[in-house]
């Protein structure tokens, strides 16, 4: 059959490779033999689809068939996990699709195509084959060939005669021989990945029933950790239909389906790779140019040949067992543009250090345990290592410094920066280091999750709960500079039972520093070196046994704040609290939660029940009393909020602004209307200077706040007390309770009313509604803000400087009042 203009050559003729390809014995033949046996097939002779590129290192270039003849590749443990993403797969697939453009040359030889090089190493005796560079390609190609074989086996049932026989020959004697090795009573892929990935990789080559048994047998995993997945969802991830496992009695009679397994990022990438090539191979065979089953089969046969013959393997033979040399070669090579990450290199060096040691598996398992603590997330592991090194290596002044020079601490020899101690310089040092690393990884994970549940910590419940509350707030603030020090201190406390109060008190100091920085306009990096420096001071005190001196460590923390941050203290800090505009919701929420939590704990000592606010902070919402959307469309008076809030009983400039908004129908304007920018400037000015002011914010259950967030104050106050009364007397919200400013009689009257749908229509009929609508004004805000600032200063003072703010406390309300008058003046200028 001759090739038509529309059909690529690979869809009409079958390429033959003369002779025994590299002496594999797998497809040893003379092309004339095949022509005699399959006389009806149209063969074309082919050279190998490869031209080697010159290498700087003299290596033996061989085909994949030659190197893998009867052998099994292994990915050494120092190698990275499977890392190819869709970008790399698309590049490979585009290369393979060049088969569609192959044309005969003189003598009917297809054009050569270069694909790539794989580097392997083996012992001088040739007993061990390790992939130094190329595991991503080899593992990907094996998955590709598996899918080609699956589709070829399906398609060959639709043809007959010699083409069917030849396709069967290629599947059974060619692809099977290459892809699988006998391992006892079963067959496994010719390639063995590292311990982390191999079980999922092998799973791809199993039938659905075998996959179910394999996944069931996997160790159960902590469902709270990252990359935990329910077994039922894992079945779905790897494409096992429900009908395959629904008859399994073990799964039917237990809650095993709801138990968790570890399914890391590289595992997902492997499964996605299988899905990718399954879809690509299917689409390739179903191209409209291959419009008959015969063409489809020929195209798949040639795709298999082309893939195998385009891949060249360069044998890199090491005559010694110098593991460090192999690792250095590994790190100097890149897998088709996928750079080695820092964690790839760290892992390689750890594995390399213990290569050949009797306890190699145990020590490598320790590193894997560290990785597993962070759900296999390489970025999270790197974060931990940077914080660990900042805490334990005196040469690192900041976490950034530790991250930038991390690999210096993981050298196999004491080379490079000699001021940085190599943790892997000898097997003994490396063992001690990994043991320490496991401990610190556990501590780090606990402080990041604010879950101090490790059985070894022995923290008393009341201290543990208070420490967890502080850690929750610190993590929510989004800063991490404190983590090296807190991790280091927490580990020290776990080794010295009974130091619960010390940990709690130090965390309070850390939290107060963090809040002061967050409230100020300083960048968080101003305290970058504070915590590593304090770690060093803590270590020095360990030598004298005074490391748990709360006063001294607290003083050291405060003293180590950069001198450029003196505005975080005394009158300067009060000025920041008074004048700051546009407070961020999360920052304010965490600060209010801190004040409320501390207030509850003080009162609990006398038996007062804890409030809902401190029991479930995730449900707490920041409420803007004068709302962000203070226009009330659909109400009789859309400007009632502004009129009530800025009314002080006398004519002022802000009333002129409100009149202007009303005459322009500002509540109906859109951004396309003339004069909108001028109106928007007034609106933004009110929002920044008053709506987002500290004094205009309170804590409220989110479900309470949603339906009333833009209503006038009478409606809001009524809902606060009807649905959230338990929390109206906490230190943050009590200004709106009868314990402070609200009249008990008037509140009870308000609670008994059926409020009108339009609360802007108050007056004689609803005098109580009118009273409370006009109650929340900017003058009330001044009074409340002064109370809040007083509470904040009390909360954020350092135990080593208890009188820091005392000289200014009597004047707080005056400071706030002066600042509000300045804001009004700016707004109406």
Protein Blocks (a to p, Z undefined) as FASTA:
>chain_A
ZZdfklcfklmbccddehjehhnommgccfklmmmmmmmbccddddddbdddddfbdcdd
ddfklmmgopacdddfkbccdfbdfklmmmmmmmmmmmmmgccdehiiacdddfbdcddd
ddfkopaccdfbhplmmmmmmmmmmmmmmmmmmmmmmggcjllmmmmmmmmmmmmmmmpc
cehjbccdfbdcdfklmmmmmmmmpcfklmmmmmmmpccddfkbghiacfklmmmmnopa
fklmmmpmklmmpcklmpccdddfklmmmmmmmmmmmmmmmmmmmpmklmcfklmmmmmm
mmmmmmmmmpccdddddfbfcfklmmmmmmmpceehiacdfklmmmmmmmmmmgoiaklm
mmmmmmmmmmmmnnopaklmmmmmmmmmmmmmmklmbfklmmmmmmmmmcfbdehjfkbc
cfklpmklmmmmmmmmmmmmmmmmmmmnopafbfklopafklmmmmmmmmmmmmmnopak
lmmmmmmmmmmmmmmghilmmmmmmmmmmmmmmmmmmmmmcdfklmmmmmmmmmmmmmmm
mmnopmmgmklmmmmmmmmpcfklmmmgcjllmmmmmmpghiafklmmmmmmmmmmmmmm
mmmmnopacdfklmmmmlpccddfbafblccghiablmlmmmmmmpghiacfklmmmmmm
mmnommlpcfkbghklmmmmmmmmmmmmmmmpmklgccddfklmmmmmmgcfklmmmmmm
mmmmmmmmgmklmmmpcklmmcfklmmmmmmpccdfblmlgcjmlmmlmmmmmmmcfklm
mmmmmmmmmmmmmmmpcfklmmlmmmmmmmmmmmmmmmmmmmmmmmmZZ
